[in-house]
Amino acid sequence: MRDLIEACAPLIYDSVTELGISEEDISNLIGPSTVGPMADVAIPCHSLSRILKKSPVDVSEQISIAIAPQLQGLALTSSMNGFVNLKAHPEWLANKTMGLLADKMIGVKKDESRKIVVDYSAPNVAKEMHVGHLRSTVIGDAIVRMLLFKGHEVIRENHIGDWGTPFGMLIEHLIDLGEDSFSSRKGISDFDQFYKEARVKFDQNDMFAERARSRVVLLQGEDSDTLRLWKVLVDVSTGYFNEVYEMLEVLLDDGDIMGESAYRHLLPTVVERLRESGMLEESEGASVVYLGGKWVNREGYPFPVIIRKGDGGFNYSTSDLACIIDRVERISCDELIYVVGTPQKQHFEMVFEVASRAGFMDERHTAKHINFGSVLDSKGQMLKSRAGQSVKLVDLLKESIKRADNAISEKNPGLTGKDKDRISKMIGIGAVKYADLSTDRTKDYVFDWDKMLSFEGNTAPYLQYSHARISRIFSLSPVSRKSLVNSSIEIFTEEEETLARCIVNFAESFDKSISSMHPHKLCTHIHATSSAFATFYEACPILKAENEEIMTSRLALCDLTARVISTGLELLGIQSPEMM
C-alpha cells in the first residue's frame, strides 16, 4: 500500500534511530506485505539483526513496540517471525476514502507529459481482420487510454499494410472483377475470398501473373491510374476497418491510419543514411546491416538486417526504420510503442538497435515492443473456424453479442427492445475484450465462450453486473450520488475495511499496470474491488442501515466502488451499464 508507506515511513525513521537503526538501514526494507489481509506493509528484520546483534524475532518485536505510539491512527503494528507488520488503521482508511470522493482521478496523479506514438492494430488492405488482430487492437487501445489518463500526449498510428508487391495482383483482379462490383459488395464482407481468387490466378495464370508484375512497376512509379485503383482498394478496406472498430468500440479512426505507403518516400532516405553512417554492407546483391553481438545464428554468423533486397525491393525492416525517422523528426515524439505479437520480438530488437546506432533515435527517445501471445482453442491449438480457417473478427464479435443477448434473456426477461440491444452489445463486446486484457499479454490464452460470458468470476459481465447493482441501489436511495462529495465515511466492519482498502489502492494498481504496460494488473484490481463489494453488500445493510449516518457512509463507499469499476473498465475500453 503505497500511500500508507509514504505516511508511515518518516515516523518509522524517527522512532528507530533510538534503537541504533538509521534511515539508510531500514528505508529499503519497508514494502508491501505478502501475507494477505493480515498486513498491508511489512518490514523484514533479518538484515537488521546483524546491526543490533539480536535475532530477527527480537528485533521485529523491539521495532514494533518502538513505532506503535507514533503510528496511532495510521497503522496497527505487530511482529511475527522476524517481520514487523503494519495494517492500515480504519480511521486512516476512512480519511483516505473521504479524500477521494471529490477526486475525479480517484487518487491517480498525472505524469509529466510525454509525446508518445502507439502503433497498433495494423490490418492489411483487401484482407479480413481475424482474431489475431484482436489482441493488438484491444491491448493497444487500452494502453492508449491509460496513457491519456496519466496526462500524456498520445498519437495513435494504425500501420496498415497498404503497399508492396501483392497489390499488383490485387489491382489486376479488381480490374477483372470491376470497380463498381467490388465497391458495392465489400462492406463487412468476404475480403478473404477476393484475396484468394487473386492469388489463385497469380499462381495458375501466367498471363495474369505478368500483368500483376507490370502493375507493381506502375504502382511503384506512382502511375496515376494505378494509384487511383489502389485507392479504391484502400478506401473500401478503410470503410470495413471502421465498421470493425465501431463494433469493438476502440478509439481508432481514419485520422489514425498511417499505412506503409505513407513512408514509401523515406525508404531511399533510410538506405542513404545507413550508407553514410558506414553501417550498410553488400551481401549477395542485397544491402544489409550486420549488428553482431547476440544476433548470430547457431554457427556463430551474424544475422543480417536486410534493407534492400537483391531485386531492388525494400524489406519490412526498411519500412519500420522509415517509420522511426518519421515519428522522431516529423512528430517529434519522445517514445515509440509497438503493440505487435511475440514472434516479432527479434525483428523489433534489431530494428531499434539499427535506429539507435544510426542516429535515427538518441538518448531522449525510448522504443518499446509490447508483445503478446496467441488466442487458442480448448485443445491448445490456434483458434480456427470449423472450416479450418482463421476466425473472422466480425463473426466472433457478432456471436458474442448474440450469446450476451441470450444470457440477458435468462437473467432479466423484463429487459427488451433497444435497451436490451444496447446492453447486449456492451456485455458481448466487453466480454471479448476483457477475456483478452485480463490475461498476461505475454502469454497465450484459451478462448472460452462460457467462461468469458459468465456472471461469476473474473469476467466483464461480473464487473458490469456489480456496477449495475450499485446503480440500482442509488435508484432506490433517498440520497443522490452528487450530494455524497462532502460525506463523512466511517469504517466499523471488516467488510467496509476491505472495500475501502481496494478503493484506496486503485491508483497504485493503475500505476503498476501502465508502468509495465500490463492491462491485466488493472483487471485484477477491478475484480478484487468488485469481489470486496459483493461481500460488503451481503454483510452490511445499506439503505436499511442502523441510522442515517451509517447509510450515508456506506452509500459513499458504494459511489467510490462504482467509480473504480466504471473508470477501470473505461480505461480498458469497456462500458459499464446501469441496468442488466
C-alpha positions as CSV (number, residue, x, y, z in Angstrom):
1,M,0.0,0.0,0.0
2,R,2.0,2.9,-1.4
3,D,0.1,5.7,0.4
4,L,0.4,4.0,3.8
5,I,4.1,3.6,3.3
6,E,4.5,7.3,2.4
7,A,2.6,8.3,5.6
8,C,4.4,5.9,8.0
9,A,8.0,5.9,6.7
10,P,9.1,9.3,8.2
11,L,7.7,8.4,11.6
12,I,9.3,5.0,11.5
13,Y,12.7,6.6,10.7
14,D,12.4,8.9,13.7
15,S,11.4,6.0,16.0
16,V,14.1,3.5,15.2
17,T,17.1,5.9,15.5
18,E,16.9,5.5,19.2
19,L,17.4,1.7,18.6
20,G,20.6,2.4,16.7
21,I,19.0,1.8,13.3
22,S,19.5,4.5,10.6
23,E,17.1,5.6,7.9
24,E,19.5,4.1,5.4
25,D,19.4,0.8,7.2
26,I,15.6,0.4,7.1
27,S,14.3,2.5,4.2
28,N,14.7,-0.2,1.5
29,L,13.2,-2.8,3.8
30,I,9.7,-1.2,4.0
31,G,7.5,-2.7,1.4
32,P,4.1,-4.2,0.6
33,S,3.1,-7.2,2.7
34,T,2.7,-10.7,1.1
35,V,0.6,-12.2,3.9
36,G,-2.7,-11.1,2.6
37,P,-5.3,-9.5,4.9
38,M,-3.1,-9.8,8.0
39,A,-1.0,-6.8,7.0
40,D,-0.6,-4.1,4.3
41,V,3.1,-3.3,4.9
42,A,5.9,-5.4,6.1
43,I,9.5,-4.8,7.3
44,P,11.8,-7.9,7.3
45,C,14.3,-7.6,10.1
46,H,16.8,-10.3,9.2
47,S,19.4,-7.9,7.9
48,L,18.9,-5.6,11.0
49,S,19.7,-8.5,13.3
50,R,23.4,-8.0,12.4
51,I,23.3,-4.4,13.4
52,L,21.6,-4.9,16.8
53,K,23.2,-8.3,17.3
54,K,19.8,-9.9,18.2
55,S,17.6,-12.4,16.5
56,P,15.2,-11.2,13.8
57,V,12.3,-12.1,16.0
58,D,13.6,-10.0,18.9
59,V,14.4,-7.1,16.5
60,S,11.0,-7.1,15.0
61,E,9.3,-7.1,18.4
62,Q,11.5,-4.2,19.5
63,I,10.8,-2.2,16.4
64,S,7.1,-2.9,16.6
65,I,6.9,-1.6,20.2
66,A,9.0,1.4,19.3
67,I,7.0,2.6,16.3
68,A,3.4,1.8,17.6
69,P,2.9,5.1,19.5
70,Q,4.0,7.1,16.5
71,L,1.6,5.3,14.1
72,Q,-1.6,5.7,16.2
73,G,-4.4,6.4,13.8
74,L,-2.3,5.4,10.8
75,A,-1.5,1.8,11.2
76,L,-1.8,-1.1,13.7
77,T,1.6,-2.8,14.3
78,S,2.5,-6.3,15.2
79,S,5.5,-8.6,14.8
80,M,5.7,-12.2,13.6
81,N,8.6,-14.5,12.5
82,G,11.1,-11.7,12.2
83,F,8.8,-9.3,10.4
84,V,7.2,-6.1,11.5
85,N,3.6,-5.9,10.1
86,L,1.6,-2.8,9.6
87,K,-2.1,-2.8,8.9
88,A,-3.9,0.3,7.8
89,H,-6.0,1.8,10.7
90,P,-9.7,2.0,9.9
91,E,-9.5,5.8,10.7
92,W,-6.8,6.3,8.2
93,L,-8.7,4.3,5.6
94,A,-11.8,6.3,6.2
95,N,-10.0,9.6,5.8
96,K,-8.3,8.4,2.6
97,T,-11.6,7.3,1.0
98,M,-13.2,10.6,2.0
99,G,-10.4,12.4,0.2
100,L,-11.3,10.5,-3.0
101,L,-15.0,11.4,-3.1
102,A,-14.2,14.7,-4.8
103,D,-11.3,13.4,-6.8
104,K,-12.3,12.6,-10.4
105,M,-9.0,10.7,-10.8
106,I,-9.6,8.5,-7.8
107,G,-6.1,9.2,-6.5
108,V,-4.2,8.8,-9.8
109,K,-1.7,11.6,-10.4
110,K,-0.8,12.8,-13.8
111,D,2.7,12.4,-15.1
112,E,4.9,15.0,-16.7
113,S,3.5,14.8,-20.3
114,R,5.5,13.0,-23.0
115,K,4.6,12.7,-26.6
116,I,4.0,9.0,-27.3
117,V,3.3,7.2,-30.6
118,V,1.4,3.9,-30.2
119,D,1.5,1.6,-33.2
120,Y,-1.3,-1.0,-33.0
121,S,-4.0,-3.0,-34.8
122,A,-2.3,-2.9,-38.3
123,P,-4.7,-4.9,-40.5
124,N,-4.0,-5.4,-44.3
125,V,-5.9,-3.8,-47.1
126,A,-8.1,-6.2,-49.0
127,K,-7.9,-8.8,-46.3
128,E,-10.3,-9.7,-43.5
129,M,-9.5,-8.8,-39.9
130,H,-9.1,-12.1,-38.0
131,V,-9.0,-13.0,-34.3
132,G,-5.2,-12.4,-34.5
133,H,-5.9,-8.7,-34.9
134,L,-8.0,-8.7,-31.8
135,R,-5.1,-8.7,-29.4
136,S,-3.1,-5.9,-31.0
137,T,-6.2,-3.7,-31.3
138,V,-7.7,-4.1,-27.8
139,I,-4.3,-4.1,-25.9
140,G,-3.2,-1.1,-27.9
141,D,-6.4,0.7,-27.3
142,A,-6.2,0.0,-23.5
143,I,-2.6,1.3,-23.4
144,V,-3.6,4.5,-25.3
145,R,-6.5,5.1,-22.9
146,M,-4.3,4.6,-19.8
147,L,-1.5,6.9,-21.2
148,L,-4.1,9.6,-21.9
149,F,-5.4,9.2,-18.3
150,K,-1.9,9.8,-17.0
151,G,-1.7,13.1,-18.9
152,H,0.4,12.1,-21.9
153,E,0.0,13.3,-25.5
154,V,-0.7,10.2,-27.4
155,I,-0.6,9.8,-31.2
156,R,-2.4,6.7,-32.4
157,E,-0.9,5.1,-35.6
158,N,-2.6,2.3,-37.4
159,H,0.2,0.9,-39.6
160,I,-2.0,-0.8,-42.2
161,G,-0.5,-3.0,-44.9
162,D,-1.3,-0.9,-48.0
163,W,1.8,-1.1,-50.2
164,G,4.0,-3.7,-51.8
165,T,4.1,-6.4,-54.4
166,P,0.8,-8.1,-53.6
167,F,-1.0,-5.0,-54.8
168,G,0.0,-5.8,-58.4
169,M,-2.2,-8.9,-58.4
170,L,-5.0,-7.3,-56.3
171,I,-5.3,-4.3,-58.6
172,E,-5.4,-6.6,-61.7
173,H,-8.1,-8.8,-60.0
174,L,-10.0,-5.6,-59.2
175,I,-9.9,-4.6,-62.9
176,D,-11.2,-8.1,-63.9
177,L,-13.9,-8.0,-61.3
178,G,-15.0,-4.5,-62.0
179,E,-14.6,-1.5,-59.7
180,D,-18.4,-1.0,-59.2
181,S,-18.9,-4.6,-58.4
182,F,-16.1,-4.6,-55.8
183,S,-17.1,-1.4,-54.1
184,S,-20.8,-2.2,-53.8
185,R,-20.3,-5.6,-52.1
186,K,-17.4,-5.0,-49.8
187,G,-18.8,-3.6,-46.6
188,I,-18.2,-6.1,-43.8
189,S,-17.8,-9.0,-46.3
190,D,-15.5,-11.6,-47.6
191,F,-12.2,-9.9,-48.4
192,D,-10.5,-13.3,-47.9
193,Q,-12.3,-14.7,-50.9
194,F,-11.2,-11.7,-53.0
195,Y,-7.6,-12.2,-52.0
196,K,-7.7,-15.9,-52.5
197,E,-9.1,-15.5,-56.0
198,A,-6.3,-13.1,-56.9
199,R,-3.7,-15.4,-55.5
200,V,-5.0,-18.5,-57.4
201,K,-5.0,-16.5,-60.7
202,F,-1.4,-15.3,-60.0
203,D,-0.2,-18.8,-59.3
204,Q,-2.0,-20.6,-62.1
205,N,-2.3,-18.0,-64.9
206,D,1.0,-16.9,-66.4
207,M,-0.6,-14.0,-68.4
208,F,-2.3,-12.7,-65.2
209,A,1.0,-13.0,-63.2
210,E,2.8,-11.0,-65.9
211,R,0.1,-8.3,-65.7
212,A,0.4,-8.3,-61.9
213,R,4.2,-7.8,-62.1
214,S,3.9,-5.0,-64.6
215,R,1.2,-3.4,-62.3
216,V,3.7,-3.4,-59.4
217,V,6.2,-1.4,-61.5
218,L,3.4,1.1,-62.4
219,L,2.4,1.3,-58.7
220,Q,6.0,1.9,-57.5
221,G,6.4,4.5,-60.3
222,E,3.2,6.2,-59.0
223,D,1.3,5.9,-62.3
224,S,-1.9,8.0,-61.8
225,D,-4.4,5.4,-62.9
226,T,-2.7,2.7,-60.9
227,L,-2.8,4.9,-57.8
228,R,-6.5,5.5,-58.4
229,L,-7.2,1.8,-58.5
230,W,-5.0,1.3,-55.4
231,K,-7.0,3.9,-53.6
232,V,-10.3,2.1,-54.4
233,L,-8.9,-0.9,-52.5
234,V,-7.7,1.2,-49.7
235,D,-10.9,3.2,-49.3
236,V,-13.2,0.2,-49.3
237,S,-10.9,-1.6,-46.8
238,T,-10.9,1.5,-44.6
239,G,-14.7,1.5,-44.5
240,Y,-14.6,-2.1,-43.4
241,F,-11.9,-1.4,-40.8
242,N,-14.1,1.4,-39.4
243,E,-17.1,-0.9,-39.1
244,V,-15.0,-3.4,-37.1
245,Y,-13.6,-0.6,-34.9
246,E,-17.0,0.7,-34.2
247,M,-18.2,-2.7,-33.1
248,L,-15.1,-3.1,-30.9
249,E,-15.6,0.5,-29.5
250,V,-11.9,1.4,-29.9
251,L,-10.6,4.9,-30.4
252,L,-9.0,4.3,-33.9
253,D,-10.5,6.3,-36.8
254,D,-9.5,7.4,-40.3
255,G,-7.1,10.1,-39.0
256,D,-5.0,7.5,-37.3
257,I,-4.2,5.5,-40.4
258,M,-0.5,5.6,-41.4
259,G,0.0,2.8,-43.8
260,E,3.2,1.5,-45.3
261,S,2.5,3.8,-48.3
262,A,2.9,6.9,-46.1
263,Y,6.6,6.0,-45.6
264,R,7.5,4.9,-49.1
265,H,9.2,8.2,-49.9
266,L,11.5,7.8,-46.9
267,L,12.8,4.3,-47.9
268,P,15.6,5.7,-50.1
269,T,16.5,8.0,-47.2
270,V,17.0,5.0,-44.9
271,V,19.4,3.5,-47.4
272,E,21.2,6.7,-47.9
273,R,21.6,7.5,-44.1
274,L,22.8,3.9,-43.3
275,R,25.3,4.1,-46.1
276,E,26.6,7.5,-44.8
277,S,26.9,6.0,-41.3
278,G,29.1,3.2,-42.7
279,M,26.7,0.6,-41.4
280,L,25.4,-0.7,-44.8
281,E,27.1,-3.6,-46.4
282,E,26.6,-5.6,-49.6
283,S,25.8,-9.3,-49.3
284,E,24.9,-11.4,-52.4
285,G,23.4,-8.4,-54.1
286,A,21.4,-7.2,-51.1
287,S,22.1,-4.2,-48.9
288,V,22.2,-5.3,-45.3
289,V,23.3,-4.3,-41.8
290,Y,25.2,-6.7,-39.5
291,L,24.8,-5.9,-35.8
292,G,26.8,-8.8,-34.4
293,G,26.7,-9.3,-30.7
294,K,23.8,-11.6,-29.7
295,W,22.2,-11.5,-33.2
296,V,24.0,-14.6,-34.6
297,N,22.9,-18.0,-35.9
298,R,23.9,-21.4,-34.4
299,E,27.1,-21.4,-36.4
300,G,28.0,-18.0,-34.9
301,Y,27.5,-16.0,-38.1
302,P,25.7,-12.6,-37.7
303,F,22.1,-12.3,-38.8
304,P,21.6,-9.6,-41.5
305,V,19.1,-6.9,-41.2
306,I,18.0,-6.7,-44.9
307,I,17.5,-3.1,-46.0
308,R,17.2,-3.6,-49.8
309,K,16.8,-7.0,-51.4
310,G,18.7,-8.2,-54.4
311,D,15.9,-7.3,-56.8
312,G,15.9,-3.7,-55.5
313,G,12.8,-4.0,-53.3
314,F,12.7,-2.9,-49.7
315,N,12.1,-5.0,-46.7
316,Y,9.9,-4.7,-43.6
317,S,12.9,-3.5,-41.6
318,T,13.4,-0.6,-44.1
319,S,9.7,0.4,-43.6
320,D,10.0,0.2,-39.8
321,L,13.2,2.3,-39.9
322,A,11.4,4.8,-42.1
323,C,8.6,4.9,-39.5
324,I,11.1,5.8,-36.8
325,I,12.6,8.6,-38.8
326,D,9.1,10.0,-39.5
327,R,7.9,9.7,-35.9
328,V,11.1,11.2,-34.4
329,E,11.5,14.0,-36.9
330,R,8.0,14.9,-38.1
331,I,6.0,14.2,-35.0
332,S,8.9,14.9,-32.5
333,C,7.8,12.1,-30.3
334,D,9.6,11.1,-27.1
335,E,8.5,7.5,-27.0
336,L,7.6,4.8,-29.6
337,I,5.4,1.9,-28.6
338,Y,4.7,-1.1,-30.9
339,V,1.9,-3.5,-30.0
340,V,2.8,-6.5,-32.1
341,G,2.8,-10.2,-31.5
342,T,5.7,-12.0,-29.7
343,P,7.1,-13.7,-32.9
344,Q,8.3,-10.2,-34.0
345,K,10.4,-9.7,-30.8
346,Q,13.7,-10.2,-32.5
347,H,12.7,-8.1,-35.5
348,F,12.0,-5.1,-33.3
349,E,15.0,-5.6,-31.2
350,M,17.2,-5.4,-34.3
351,V,15.3,-2.5,-35.8
352,F,15.6,-0.5,-32.6
353,E,19.3,-1.3,-32.4
354,V,19.9,-0.2,-36.0
355,A,18.0,3.0,-35.5
356,S,19.9,3.8,-32.3
357,R,23.4,3.1,-33.9
358,A,22.5,5.1,-37.0
359,G,21.3,8.1,-35.0
360,F,17.7,7.9,-36.0
361,M,16.9,7.9,-32.3
362,D,19.1,9.3,-29.5
363,E,19.1,9.0,-25.7
364,R,16.0,11.2,-25.4
365,H,13.9,8.5,-27.2
366,T,12.6,5.2,-26.0
367,A,11.2,2.4,-28.1
368,K,9.2,-0.5,-26.7
369,H,7.8,-3.6,-28.3
370,I,4.7,-4.6,-26.3
371,N,4.5,-8.2,-27.3
372,F,1.5,-10.6,-26.8
373,G,0.8,-14.3,-27.2
374,S,-1.8,-16.2,-29.3
375,V,-5.5,-17.0,-28.9
376,L,-6.0,-20.7,-28.5
377,D,-8.9,-23.1,-28.6
378,S,-9.8,-25.6,-25.9
379,K,-7.3,-28.1,-27.3
380,G,-4.5,-25.6,-27.0
381,Q,-4.3,-25.1,-30.8
382,M,-4.5,-21.8,-32.7
383,L,-8.2,-20.7,-32.8
384,K,-9.8,-21.7,-36.1
385,S,-13.2,-21.7,-37.6
386,R,-15.0,-25.1,-38.3
387,A,-13.7,-24.8,-41.9
388,G,-10.2,-24.7,-40.5
389,Q,-9.6,-21.0,-41.4
390,S,-8.7,-18.2,-39.1
391,V,-11.7,-17.0,-37.2
392,K,-13.0,-13.7,-38.7
393,L,-13.1,-11.0,-36.1
394,V,-16.5,-9.7,-37.2
395,D,-18.1,-13.2,-36.9
396,L,-16.6,-13.6,-33.4
397,L,-18.0,-10.2,-32.2
398,K,-21.4,-10.9,-33.6
399,E,-21.5,-14.3,-32.0
400,S,-20.5,-12.7,-28.6
401,I,-23.3,-10.1,-28.8
402,K,-25.8,-12.9,-29.7
403,R,-24.7,-15.0,-26.7
404,A,-24.9,-12.0,-24.4
405,D,-28.4,-11.3,-25.6
406,N,-29.4,-14.9,-24.7
407,A,-27.8,-14.6,-21.3
408,I,-29.7,-11.4,-20.6
409,S,-33.0,-13.0,-21.6
410,E,-32.4,-15.6,-18.9
411,K,-31.2,-13.2,-16.2
412,N,-33.6,-10.4,-16.8
413,P,-36.6,-11.3,-19.0
414,G,-38.1,-7.9,-18.5
415,L,-35.4,-6.1,-20.4
416,T,-36.4,-5.7,-24.0
417,G,-36.2,-3.6,-27.1
418,K,-33.4,-1.0,-27.7
419,D,-32.3,-1.2,-24.0
420,K,-31.7,-4.9,-24.4
421,D,-29.9,-4.5,-27.7
422,R,-27.6,-1.7,-26.3
423,I,-26.8,-3.7,-23.2
424,S,-26.2,-6.9,-25.1
425,K,-23.6,-5.1,-27.2
426,M,-22.0,-3.7,-24.0
427,I,-21.8,-7.2,-22.5
428,G,-20.8,-9.1,-25.6
429,I,-18.1,-6.7,-26.7
430,G,-16.9,-6.2,-23.1
431,A,-16.7,-9.9,-22.6
432,V,-14.4,-10.5,-25.6
433,K,-12.1,-7.6,-24.7
434,Y,-11.9,-8.4,-21.0
435,A,-11.1,-12.0,-21.7
436,D,-8.1,-10.8,-23.7
437,L,-7.0,-8.0,-21.4
438,S,-7.4,-9.9,-18.1
439,T,-4.7,-12.4,-19.2
440,D,-1.0,-11.6,-19.0
441,R,-0.5,-10.3,-22.6
442,T,2.8,-12.1,-22.9
443,K,1.1,-15.5,-22.6
444,D,-1.3,-17.4,-24.8
445,Y,-4.9,-17.7,-23.6
446,V,-7.7,-20.1,-24.3
447,F,-10.9,-18.6,-25.9
448,D,-13.8,-20.0,-23.8
449,W,-17.3,-18.6,-24.5
450,D,-18.9,-20.0,-21.3
451,K,-16.1,-18.5,-19.1
452,M,-15.9,-15.1,-20.7
453,L,-19.7,-14.6,-20.7
454,S,-20.2,-15.9,-17.1
455,F,-21.7,-13.6,-14.5
456,E,-19.3,-15.1,-12.0
457,G,-15.5,-15.0,-11.7
458,N,-13.0,-12.6,-13.2
459,T,-15.1,-11.6,-16.3
460,A,-16.5,-8.4,-17.7
461,P,-20.2,-9.4,-17.1
462,Y,-19.5,-10.0,-13.4
463,L,-17.9,-6.5,-13.1
464,Q,-20.6,-4.9,-15.2
465,Y,-23.3,-6.6,-13.1
466,S,-21.6,-5.2,-9.9
467,H,-21.8,-1.7,-11.4
468,A,-25.5,-2.2,-12.4
469,R,-26.2,-3.4,-8.9
470,I,-24.8,-0.2,-7.4
471,S,-26.7,1.9,-9.9
472,R,-29.9,0.1,-8.7
473,I,-29.1,0.9,-5.1
474,F,-28.9,4.6,-5.9
475,S,-32.1,4.4,-7.9
476,L,-33.8,3.4,-4.7
477,S,-31.9,5.7,-2.4
478,P,-33.2,9.0,-1.0
479,V,-29.6,10.3,-1.3
480,S,-28.2,11.4,-4.7
481,R,-24.7,10.5,-5.7
482,K,-23.7,14.1,-6.3
483,S,-24.6,15.0,-2.7
484,L,-22.0,12.5,-1.3
485,V,-19.0,14.6,-2.3
486,N,-18.6,16.0,1.2
487,S,-19.9,13.0,3.1
488,S,-18.3,11.6,6.2
489,I,-17.1,8.0,5.9
490,E,-16.8,5.7,9.0
491,I,-15.5,2.2,8.9
492,F,-16.7,-0.2,11.6
493,T,-16.7,-3.7,10.0
494,E,-14.1,-5.8,8.4
495,E,-16.1,-5.8,5.1
496,E,-16.1,-2.0,5.0
497,E,-12.4,-2.0,5.7
498,T,-11.6,-4.5,2.9
499,L,-13.6,-2.5,0.4
500,A,-12.1,0.8,1.4
501,R,-8.6,-0.7,1.1
502,C,-9.4,-1.7,-2.5
503,I,-10.7,1.8,-3.3
504,V,-7.6,3.4,-1.8
505,N,-5.3,1.1,-3.7
506,F,-6.8,1.8,-7.1
507,A,-4.3,4.5,-8.1
508,E,-1.3,2.3,-7.1
509,S,-2.6,-0.7,-9.1
510,F,-3.3,1.5,-12.1
511,D,0.2,3.0,-12.0
512,K,1.7,-0.5,-11.8
513,S,-0.4,-1.6,-14.8
514,I,0.6,1.3,-17.0
515,S,4.2,1.4,-16.0
516,S,4.6,-2.2,-17.0
517,M,2.1,-1.9,-19.9
518,H,0.2,-4.9,-18.5
519,P,-3.5,-4.2,-18.5
520,H,-4.2,-7.5,-16.7
521,K,-2.9,-5.9,-13.5
522,L,-5.7,-3.3,-13.7
523,C,-8.2,-6.1,-14.4
524,T,-7.1,-8.0,-11.3
525,H,-7.7,-4.9,-9.1
526,I,-11.1,-4.1,-10.6
527,H,-12.1,-7.7,-9.9
528,A,-10.8,-7.6,-6.3
529,T,-12.8,-4.4,-5.7
530,S,-15.9,-5.9,-7.2
531,S,-15.5,-9.1,-5.1
532,A,-15.0,-7.0,-1.9
533,F,-18.2,-5.1,-2.7
534,A,-20.1,-8.3,-3.1
535,T,-19.0,-9.4,0.4
536,F,-19.7,-5.9,1.8
537,Y,-23.2,-5.9,0.1
538,E,-24.1,-9.2,1.8
539,A,-22.8,-8.3,5.3
540,C,-23.6,-4.6,5.6
541,P,-27.1,-3.2,5.2
542,I,-27.0,0.0,3.1
543,L,-30.5,1.5,2.6
544,K,-31.6,-0.2,5.8
545,A,-28.6,0.7,7.9
546,E,-29.0,1.4,11.6
547,N,-29.0,5.2,11.2
548,E,-28.7,7.9,8.5
549,E,-25.0,8.5,9.2
550,I,-24.1,4.9,8.5
551,M,-26.3,4.7,5.5
552,T,-24.6,7.8,4.0
553,S,-21.2,6.4,4.8
554,R,-22.0,3.2,3.1
555,L,-23.5,4.9,0.1
556,A,-20.3,6.9,-0.2
557,L,-18.4,3.6,-0.3
558,C,-20.9,2.4,-3.0
559,D,-20.3,5.5,-5.1
560,L,-16.5,5.1,-4.9
561,T,-16.8,1.4,-5.8
562,A,-18.9,2.2,-8.8
563,R,-16.4,4.8,-9.9
564,V,-13.4,2.4,-9.5
565,I,-15.3,-0.2,-11.6
566,S,-16.5,2.1,-14.3
567,T,-13.3,4.1,-14.6
568,G,-11.2,0.9,-14.6
569,L,-13.4,-0.6,-17.3
570,E,-13.4,2.6,-19.4
571,L,-9.6,2.6,-19.3
572,L,-9.9,-0.9,-20.8
573,G,-12.4,0.3,-23.5
574,I,-15.4,-1.4,-21.8
575,Q,-18.7,0.2,-20.9
576,S,-20.5,-0.1,-17.6
577,P,-24.3,-0.5,-17.9
578,E,-26.6,0.9,-15.2
579,M,-29.0,-1.9,-15.7
580,M,-28.7,-5.6,-16.7
